[in-house]
């Protein structure tokens, strides 16, 4: 299983920017009108560790 330590920050940021652009385009129109793409990208980059842990490690279940 991969961990976040397997990615370097430059490569990770570049890939996350690309993914963020695709995700932004798939947001509903009303959300895109209210939220500029740069703000969405900034949020994604600022929270990249938490976001990517959900994909790489999987969601954690709270009991």
Buried (B, 14 or more C-beta within 10 A) or exposed (E): EEEEEEBEEEEBBEEBEEBBEEEBEEBEEEEBEEEEEEEBBEEBBEEBEEBBBEEEEEEEEEE
